[in-house]
Amino acid sequence: MTETSVKIKFEGVASNLISNKTLYDIMYKQMLEIGMPTYTTEAKNMLKLFIKTFSPEVQATALAGLSKKDATQLKDKVIADSIPNILPEFIMGGSTDVQM
């Protein structure tokens, strides 16, 4: 055809993540206003089976990022019945390479 060729050399990418406490605070407030959904016994039983598919190491990380009070409250529950507040150092961030 046109005898055109292209060579691509992908060297990698990296971007910083910065936490967005303002967005977290707004979303948390909205979640509190909406409240918790309700779950059927069938859904809770299915979730128990699903949780068992994770290794004990992964299960142990489920409450990371919560205060000791919230983690204690949720420790033996299949699903949360309250909306815990995440510790500031665990608030997820966004990439700094996204332009608006």
Secondary structure, 3 states (H helix, E strand, C coil): CCCCCCCCCCCCCCCCEEECHHHHHHHHHHHHHHCCCCCCHHHHHHHHHHHCCCCHHHHHCCCCCECHHHHHHHCCCCCCCCCCCECHHHCCEEECCCCC
